């Protein structure tokens, strides 16, 4: 399982006579990672989606969704925080993910990431769910 996002940066020099030099390896600067994180923090309509299935792959049998409460960005880290109030998202769950370009309609949007770890929430419990994304 991949647990980080990284950027690969290569340069090529193509001359008029057909000669190509490259790939030339380089790196993305701290400022570059920060601006990339800023752009990701601006993803449209992020939603927290919860599922109960154990199927393999990038799928989720959705049982609850809620608009992300707040998205913050600092340096190369983005945080997607959602507060589940009493009565929201209760039960035992197997999967949790962030969807972008989503709405209240189940199945809408694009799955951005996926956590496959069992967890639970009881009725009358308030729980803050936070997804931290760090660009390296």
Short mmCIF file of the C-alpha atoms (twelve columns), coordinates in Angstrom:
data_MODEL
# 
_entry.id   MODEL 
# 
loop_
_atom_site.group_PDB 
_atom_site.id 
_atom_site.type_symbol 
_atom_site.label_atom_id 
_atom_site.label_alt_id 
_atom_site.label_comp_id 
_atom_site.label_asym_id 
_atom_site.label_seq_id 
_atom_site.Cartn_x 
_atom_site.Cartn_y 
_atom_site.Cartn_z 
_atom_site.pdbx_PDB_model_num 
ATOM 1   C CA . UNK A 1   0.000   0.000  0.000   1 
ATOM 2   C CA . UNK A 2   1.307   3.451  -0.866  1 
ATOM 3   C CA . UNK A 3   1.248   5.819  2.068   1 
ATOM 4   C CA . UNK A 4   2.805   8.944  0.598   1 
ATOM 5   C CA . UNK A 5   2.457   11.122 -2.419  1 
ATOM 6   C CA . UNK A 6   5.604   12.064 -4.248  1 
ATOM 7   C CA . UNK A 7   6.426   14.030 -7.351  1 
ATOM 8   C CA . UNK A 8   8.924   12.915 -9.956  1 
ATOM 9   C CA . UNK A 9   10.448  15.707 -11.973 1 
ATOM 10  C CA . UNK A 10  12.500  15.149 -15.130 1 
ATOM 11  C CA . UNK A 11  13.775  17.474 -17.834 1 
ATOM 12  C CA . UNK A 12  14.541  16.759 -21.485 1 
ATOM 13  C CA . UNK A 13  16.540  18.837 -23.957 1 
ATOM 14  C CA . UNK A 14  15.540  18.202 -27.574 1 
ATOM 15  C CA . UNK A 15  17.799  19.752 -30.213 1 
ATOM 16  C CA . UNK A 16  16.845  20.597 -33.793 1 
ATOM 17  C CA . UNK A 17  19.151  17.876 -35.143 1 
ATOM 18  C CA . UNK A 18  17.119  15.215 -33.293 1 
ATOM 19  C CA . UNK A 19  19.506  14.779 -30.371 1 
ATOM 20  C CA . UNK A 20  17.719  14.338 -27.036 1 
ATOM 21  C CA . UNK A 21  19.396  14.644 -23.669 1 
ATOM 22  C CA . UNK A 22  17.424  13.284 -20.756 1 
ATOM 23  C CA . UNK A 23  15.874  12.396 -18.579 1 
ATOM 24  C CA . UNK A 24  17.749  14.843 -16.381 1 
ATOM 25  C CA . UNK A 25  16.828  14.269 -12.742 1 
ATOM 26  C CA . UNK A 26  16.033  17.148 -10.428 1 
ATOM 27  C CA . UNK A 27  13.737  17.779 -7.493  1 
ATOM 28  C CA . UNK A 28  10.595  19.670 -6.568  1 
ATOM 29  C CA . UNK A 29  11.438  22.495 -4.161  1 
ATOM 30  C CA . UNK A 30  9.787   23.053 -0.791  1 
ATOM 31  C CA . UNK A 31  7.964   26.027 -2.312  1 
ATOM 32  C CA . UNK A 32  6.821   23.792 -5.179  1 
ATOM 33  C CA . UNK A 33  5.460   21.189 -2.751  1 
ATOM 34  C CA . UNK A 34  3.727   23.943 -0.802  1 
ATOM 35  C CA . UNK A 35  1.970   25.332 -3.893  1 
ATOM 36  C CA . UNK A 36  0.945   21.804 -4.934  1 
ATOM 37  C CA . UNK A 37  -0.516  21.280 -1.447  1 
ATOM 38  C CA . UNK A 38  -2.324  24.620 -1.736  1 
ATOM 39  C CA . UNK A 39  -3.902  23.501 -5.013  1 
ATOM 40  C CA . UNK A 40  -4.956  20.133 -3.541  1 
ATOM 41  C CA . UNK A 41  -6.481  21.916 -0.542  1 
ATOM 42  C CA . UNK A 42  -8.704  23.729 -3.036  1 
ATOM 43  C CA . UNK A 43  -10.305 20.544 -4.404  1 
ATOM 44  C CA . UNK A 44  -13.974 21.080 -5.160  1 
ATOM 45  C CA . UNK A 45  -16.708 19.806 -2.828  1 
ATOM 46  C CA . UNK A 46  -14.826 17.318 -0.614  1 
ATOM 47  C CA . UNK A 47  -16.949 14.749 1.225   1 
ATOM 48  C CA . UNK A 48  -16.126 12.187 3.904   1 
ATOM 49  C CA . UNK A 49  -17.584 8.832  2.823   1 
ATOM 50  C CA . UNK A 50  -17.934 5.826  5.142   1 
ATOM 51  C CA . UNK A 51  -18.461 2.223  4.058   1 
ATOM 52  C CA . UNK A 52  -18.972 -1.176 5.651   1 
ATOM 53  C CA . UNK A 53  -17.726 -3.532 2.929   1 
ATOM 54  C CA . UNK A 54  -14.467 -5.473 2.910   1 
ATOM 55  C CA . UNK A 55  -14.149 -5.814 -0.874  1 
ATOM 56  C CA . UNK A 56  -10.701 -5.476 -2.420  1 
ATOM 57  C CA . UNK A 57  -9.805  -2.625 -4.739  1 
ATOM 58  C CA . UNK A 58  -10.724 1.030  -4.857  1 
ATOM 59  C CA . UNK A 59  -14.405 0.523  -4.097  1 
ATOM 60  C CA . UNK A 60  -16.696 1.388  -1.220  1 
ATOM 61  C CA . UNK A 61  -20.229 0.309  -0.321  1 
ATOM 62  C CA . UNK A 62  -21.322 3.638  1.024   1 
ATOM 63  C CA . UNK A 63  -23.408 3.852  4.208   1 
ATOM 64  C CA . UNK A 64  -22.860 7.504  5.148   1 
ATOM 65  C CA . UNK A 65  -21.435 10.705 3.672   1 
ATOM 66  C CA . UNK A 66  -20.981 14.237 4.941   1 
ATOM 67  C CA . UNK A 67  -19.370 17.359 3.525   1 
ATOM 68  C CA . UNK A 68  -15.883 17.888 4.943   1 
ATOM 69  C CA . UNK A 69  -16.168 20.474 7.715   1 
ATOM 70  C CA . UNK A 70  -12.889 22.279 7.010   1 
ATOM 71  C CA . UNK A 71  -9.850  21.935 4.759   1 
ATOM 72  C CA . UNK A 72  -6.623  23.571 5.913   1 
ATOM 73  C CA . UNK A 73  -3.182  23.704 4.349   1 
ATOM 74  C CA . UNK A 74  0.149   24.503 5.958   1 
ATOM 75  C CA . UNK A 75  3.342   24.046 3.969   1 
ATOM 76  C CA . UNK A 76  3.166   20.681 2.260   1 
ATOM 77  C CA . UNK A 77  0.384   19.270 4.505   1 
ATOM 78  C CA . UNK A 78  -3.360  19.338 3.813   1 
ATOM 79  C CA . UNK A 79  -5.933  18.402 6.461   1 
ATOM 80  C CA . UNK A 80  -9.488  17.341 5.675   1 
ATOM 81  C CA . UNK A 81  -11.452 17.518 8.982   1 
ATOM 82  C CA . UNK A 82  -15.024 16.366 9.417   1 
ATOM 83  C CA . UNK A 83  -16.999 16.479 12.651  1 
ATOM 84  C CA . UNK A 84  -19.499 13.658 13.097  1 
ATOM 85  C CA . UNK A 85  -22.165 14.724 15.567  1 
ATOM 86  C CA . UNK A 86  -24.307 12.447 17.722  1 
ATOM 87  C CA . UNK A 87  -26.472 10.391 15.383  1 
ATOM 88  C CA . UNK A 88  -24.108 10.790 12.390  1 
ATOM 89  C CA . UNK A 89  -22.086 7.906  10.987  1 
ATOM 90  C CA . UNK A 90  -22.833 5.543  13.856  1 
ATOM 91  C CA . UNK A 91  -21.884 1.870  13.705  1 
ATOM 92  C CA . UNK A 92  -18.918 -0.325 12.892  1 
ATOM 93  C CA . UNK A 93  -17.166 0.586  9.649   1 
ATOM 94  C CA . UNK A 94  -14.462 -0.908 7.420   1 
ATOM 95  C CA . UNK A 95  -13.597 1.880  4.980   1 
ATOM 96  C CA . UNK A 96  -13.351 5.659  5.023   1 
ATOM 97  C CA . UNK A 97  -12.419 7.972  2.178   1 
ATOM 98  C CA . UNK A 98  -12.479 11.478 0.803   1 
ATOM 99  C CA . UNK A 99  -14.445 12.116 -2.381  1 
ATOM 100 C CA . UNK A 100 -13.988 15.333 -4.375  1 
ATOM 101 C CA . UNK A 101 -16.344 16.982 -6.856  1 
ATOM 102 C CA . UNK A 102 -19.082 15.353 -4.795  1 
ATOM 103 C CA . UNK A 103 -22.547 16.167 -3.483  1 
ATOM 104 C CA . UNK A 104 -24.971 14.752 -0.911  1 
ATOM 105 C CA . UNK A 105 -26.017 12.100 -3.454  1 
ATOM 106 C CA . UNK A 106 -24.551 8.651  -2.692  1 
ATOM 107 C CA . UNK A 107 -22.016 7.590  -5.305  1 
ATOM 108 C CA . UNK A 108 -21.345 11.128 -6.510  1 
ATOM 109 C CA . UNK A 109 -17.835 12.469 -6.948  1 
ATOM 110 C CA . UNK A 110 -14.363 11.050 -7.428  1 
ATOM 111 C CA . UNK A 111 -12.659 8.890  -4.789  1 
ATOM 112 C CA . UNK A 112 -9.484  10.761 -3.826  1 
ATOM 113 C CA . UNK A 113 -8.135  8.393  -1.178  1 
ATOM 114 C CA . UNK A 114 -9.214  5.282  0.722   1 
ATOM 115 C CA . UNK A 115 -8.557  4.051  4.260   1 
ATOM 116 C CA . UNK A 116 -9.222  0.345  4.905   1 
ATOM 117 C CA . UNK A 117 -9.148  0.152  8.704   1 
ATOM 118 C CA . UNK A 118 -12.017 -1.007 10.946  1 
ATOM 119 C CA . UNK A 119 -13.350 1.604  13.350  1 
ATOM 120 C CA . UNK A 120 -16.588 2.454  15.107  1 
ATOM 121 C CA . UNK A 121 -18.720 5.257  16.460  1 
ATOM 122 C CA . UNK A 122 -21.501 4.971  19.013  1 
ATOM 123 C CA . UNK A 123 -24.730 6.942  19.177  1 
ATOM 124 C CA . UNK A 124 -24.420 10.220 21.121  1 
ATOM 125 C CA . UNK A 125 -20.647 10.266 20.463  1 
ATOM 126 C CA . UNK A 126 -19.038 13.257 18.754  1 
ATOM 127 C CA . UNK A 127 -16.035 12.279 16.647  1 
ATOM 128 C CA . UNK A 128 -13.650 14.378 14.570  1 
ATOM 129 C CA . UNK A 129 -12.260 12.481 11.578  1 
ATOM 130 C CA . UNK A 130 -9.129  13.971 10.024  1 
ATOM 131 C CA . UNK A 131 -7.299  12.914 6.877   1 
ATOM 132 C CA . UNK A 132 -3.785  14.388 6.656   1 
ATOM 133 C CA . UNK A 133 -2.139  14.431 3.268   1 
ATOM 134 C CA . UNK A 134 1.579   15.252 3.173   1 
ATOM 135 C CA . UNK A 135 3.369   15.902 -0.112  1 
ATOM 136 C CA . UNK A 136 6.981   14.738 -0.192  1 
# 
